[in-house]
């Protein structure tokens, strides 16, 4: 049965359509409400993490800047002022600072949280594990910003290396921080205690920096390391940073950005799966 416009006038059909529309609207509303709740959880967890740094941030910046600055100055004395070599040294130093702030610091922090029973405290709140991990990772990324700015400014104004950072550089920097934070979170949650996490992160830190094309081109690495470096995130972090600050972003750079996205998602997801609020879980 149809009306004058040729549309169905069957009450049952109209009722089904109305019910479907209401269900879809409720699902959309529920999805928006869930996202809003997760965003609030993330904001309050991040605020709590940053609040803990209010008396220690200065020494974190010193620790994350001092080592890379010394390495930068030391390697600079061997380059003879070559712009290409200096570009490797500067972006390599930023990658090193990211490793320290995102991977090493987060891995050790999670290990010490295990020792102090901090996760038992968070177990009393209705919070999402992935959001909790994301807040911890964001804290580490924020910690790396001052040292990276110091290193980039030193390269541009003291060493005189021409830099052309762009919005793509910011995207790469954020992804680099989260990808290395994901590795640190994995180490922290898979370690038995804080001491183990501290030892393992300090072993991994120099390995993923000096056994990858961070300070030197990949062609100058031994052939074995040329293959193994493909599975190390610092390879893509250093390459992408170098291309973006030099203003030479190519399709290869976007491929490396995509690989960093995949690495970030996989490591943070795996860390959230390993997270146990209570020791007996």
C-alpha positions in Angstrom: 0.0 0.0 0.0 1.4 3.4 -1.1 0.5 7.0 -0.7 0.3 9.6 -3.5 4.1 10.1 -3.6 4.6 6.4 -4.2 6.1 5.8 -0.7 5.1 3.0 1.5 2.3 3.8 4.0 2.5 0.5 5.8 2.6 1.4 9.6 4.7 -1.7 10.3 7.4 -0.6 7.8 7.4 3.0 9.1 7.7 1.7 12.7 10.7 -0.5 11.8 12.4 2.5 10.1 11.7 4.7 13.1 13.1 2.1 15.5 16.2 1.7 13.3 16.8 5.5 13.3 16.4 5.7 17.0 18.8 2.8 17.6 21.4 4.4 15.3 21.0 7.8 17.1 21.3 6.1 20.5 24.4 4.2 19.4 26.0 7.5 18.1 25.1 9.3 21.3 26.6 6.4 23.4 29.8 6.5 21.3 30.2 10.2 21.8 29.5 9.9 25.5 32.2 7.1 25.8 34.7 9.2 23.9 34.0 12.2 26.2 34.5 9.9 29.3 37.8 8.6 27.9 39.0 12.1 27.2 38.2 13.2 30.8 40.0 10.2 32.1 43.0 11.0 30.0 43.0 14.6 31.0 42.9 13.9 34.8 45.5 11.1 34.6 47.8 13.4 32.6 47.4 16.2 35.1 48.3 13.8 37.9 51.4 12.7 36.1 52.5 16.3 35.4 51.7 17.3 39.0 54.3 14.8 40.1 57.0 16.6 38.0 56.4 20.1 39.4 59.5 19.9 41.7 61.7 17.7 39.4 61.2 18.9 35.9 64.4 21.0 35.9 66.7 18.1 36.6 64.9 15.9 34.1 65.7 18.6 31.4 69.3 18.8 32.5 69.7 15.0 32.4 68.1 14.7 29.0 70.1 17.6 27.5 73.5 17.1 29.0 74.4 13.7 27.5 73.3 14.5 23.9 74.9 18.0 24.1 78.3 16.4 25.1 78.0 13.8 22.4 77.1 16.5 19.9 80.1 18.6 20.8 82.4 15.6 20.8 81.3 14.4 17.4 81.4 17.9 16.0 85.2 18.0 16.6 85.6 15.2 14.1 83.4 16.4 11.3 85.4 19.3 10.0 82.2 21.4 9.7 80.5 19.2 7.1 76.8 20.3 7.0 75.7 16.7 6.2 77.6 15.3 9.1 76.4 18.0 11.4 72.8 17.3 10.4 73.3 13.6 11.3 74.8 14.7 14.7 72.0 17.1 15.5 69.1 14.8 14.6 70.9 11.9 16.2 71.3 13.8 19.4 67.6 14.6 19.4 66.8 10.9 18.9 69.1 10.1 21.8 67.2 12.6 24.0 63.9 11.0 22.9 65.2 7.6 23.9 66.2 8.8 27.3 63.0 10.7 28.0 60.5 8.4 26.4 61.9 4.9 26.5 64.3 4.8 29.4 62.5 7.2 31.8 59.1 5.6 31.2 60.3 2.0 31.5 62.0 2.8 34.8 59.0 4.8 36.1 56.7 1.9 35.5 59.1 -0.5 37.2 59.2 1.7 40.3 55.4 2.1 40.2 55.3 -1.7 40.5 57.6 -1.7 43.5 55.5 1.0 45.3 52.2 -0.6 44.6 50.9 2.4 42.7 48.8 0.2 40.4 46.8 -1.0 43.4 45.8 2.6 43.9 44.6 3.1 40.4 42.7 -0.2 40.5 40.1 1.6 42.7 39.1 3.9 39.8 37.0 3.1 36.8 39.7 4.0 34.2 40.7 2.4 30.9 44.1 0.7 30.7 44.9 2.0 27.2 44.1 5.6 28.4 46.3 5.1 31.5 49.2 4.0 29.3 48.6 6.9 26.9 48.7 9.4 29.8 52.1 7.9 31.0 53.4 8.0 27.4 52.3 11.6 27.0 54.2 12.6 30.1 57.3 11.2 28.6 56.8 13.0 25.3 56.2 16.3 27.1 59.4 15.7 29.1 61.4 15.4 25.8 60.3 18.8 24.4 62.7 21.2 26.2 65.8 19.1 25.6 64.9 18.7 21.9 64.4 22.4 21.5 67.8 23.0 23.2 69.5 20.6 20.8 67.8 21.9 17.7 68.6 25.5 18.7 72.2 24.6 19.4 72.6 23.1 16.0 71.0 26.0 14.2 72.5 29.0 16.1 75.9 27.7 17.3 76.9 25.2 14.6 75.2 27.2 11.9 73.4 24.3 10.3 70.5 25.5 8.1 67.2 24.1 9.5 63.8 24.2 7.8 61.4 22.6 10.3 57.8 22.3 9.3 54.5 21.1 10.7 55.6 17.6 9.5 58.5 17.9 11.9 56.1 18.3 14.8 54.1 15.2 13.7 57.3 13.2 13.4 58.5 14.4 16.8 55.2 13.4 18.5 55.2 10.0 16.8 58.8 9.4 17.7 58.1 10.1 21.3 55.1 7.8 21.5 56.8 5.0 19.6 59.8 5.0 22.0 57.5 5.4 25.0 55.7 2.3 23.8 59.0 0.4 23.9 59.7 1.7 27.4 56.2 0.7 28.6 56.7 -2.8 27.3 60.0 -3.1 29.2 58.5 -1.7 32.3 55.5 -4.0 32.4 57.4 -7.1 31.4 60.1 -6.5 34.0 59.7 -8.2 37.4 60.5 -5.0 39.4 62.0 -1.5 39.2 65.6 -2.7 39.4 65.1 -5.1 36.5 63.4 -2.4 34.5 66.2 0.0 35.2 68.9 -2.4 34.1 67.0 -3.5 30.9 66.3 0.0 29.7 69.9 1.1 30.3 71.0 -1.9 28.1 68.5 -1.2 25.4 69.1 2.6 25.2 72.6 2.5 23.7 71.8 -0.5 21.6 68.9 1.2 19.7 71.0 4.4 19.3 74.5 3.2 18.3 73.5 0.0 16.4 71.1 2.0 14.1 71.8 4.7 11.5 71.2 7.5 14.0 74.5 9.3 13.9 75.9 7.9 10.7 74.4 6.9 7.3 73.1 3.3 7.1 75.6 2.5 4.3 78.5 2.9 6.8 77.1 0.3 9.2 78.3 -3.3 9.0 76.1 -5.3 6.6 74.5 -7.3 9.5 73.4 -4.1 11.2 72.0 -2.7 8.0 69.5 -5.5 8.1 68.8 -5.6 11.8 68.4 -1.8 12.0 65.2 -2.2 9.9 63.5 -3.6 13.0 64.6 -0.7 15.3 62.3 2.3 15.7 65.2 4.8 16.1 66.1 4.1 12.5 62.8 5.6 11.3 62.8 8.3 14.0 66.3 9.6 12.9 65.6 9.3 9.2 62.3 11.1 9.4 63.6 13.9 11.7 66.6 14.4 9.4 64.4 14.7 6.3 61.9 17.0 7.9 64.4 19.5 9.4 66.3 19.6 6.1 63.1 20.3 4.2 63.4 17.2 2.1 60.3 15.2 3.0 59.7 12.5 0.4 57.4 9.5 -0.1 60.0 7.5 1.8 59.6 9.8 4.8 55.9 9.3 4.8 56.4 5.5 4.7 58.7 5.9 7.8 56.0 7.9 9.5 53.5 5.2 8.7 55.8 2.6 10.2 56.2 4.7 13.4 52.4 4.8 13.6 52.2 1.0 13.4 55.0 0.6 15.9 53.3 3.0 18.3 49.9 1.3 18.2 51.3 -2.2 18.6 53.6 -1.4 21.5 51.1 0.7 23.4 48.4 -1.9 22.8 50.7 -4.7 24.0 51.7 -2.7 27.1 48.0 -2.2 28.0 47.4 -5.9 27.6 50.3 -6.6 30.0 49.2 -4.1 32.6 47.8 -5.7 35.7 46.2 -3.4 38.4 46.9 -6.0 41.0 49.9 -8.4 41.4 47.7 -11.5 41.4 45.9 -10.7 38.1 
